[in-house]
Amino acid sequence: MDWILLVLAIIIMLVGLIGCIVPVLPGPPISYLGIIVLHLTRFADFPFNFLLILGIITVIVFVVDYIVPMWGVKKFGGSKAGIIGATIGFFAGMIFFPPIGMIVGVFLGAVVAEYIKNKDTNKSLKSGLGSLIGFLFGTGLKLALSFVMIYYFIKELI
């Protein structure tokens, strides 16, 4: 049974890592689930405080990932139209030109939406930059946390 759980935990960790980039999958929470599954085996024995702190950090990163892109648009002078445009651009980029299309789509979506709303090229470009910075920060944060979890996962197995 432990071997089955170990294989399951490895698969969950890989799905969590993929989820840091694919928007449908919440990467860090899935990676955290992989840590929990590993903890249920004889291969690992994480301290309760470690699991608790890692769980809290996972929730914080999950929430921050949804706030930061919107904050980036707003901080750089964008509006709700920029946020909506960035979201549409992200999904269009993901469908048609993954993975680079997601990054370009976030930027172009915000720029086009802001330009349609305000007819101001400079403001539109700033909004696009804000959405791009927010998106990259959120993705980087998710990847960093998932890699930390992978590190502890592997460390526990060695």
Buried (B, 14 or more C-beta within 10 A) or exposed (E): EEEEBBEBBBEBBBBBBEBBBBBEBBBBBBBBBBBBBBBBBEBBEBEEEEBEEBBEBBEEBBEBBEEBBBBBBBBBBBBEBBBBBBBBBBBBBBEEEEEEBBBBBBBBBBBBBBBEBBEEEEBBBBBBBBBBBBBBBBBEBBBEBBEBBBEBBEEBEE
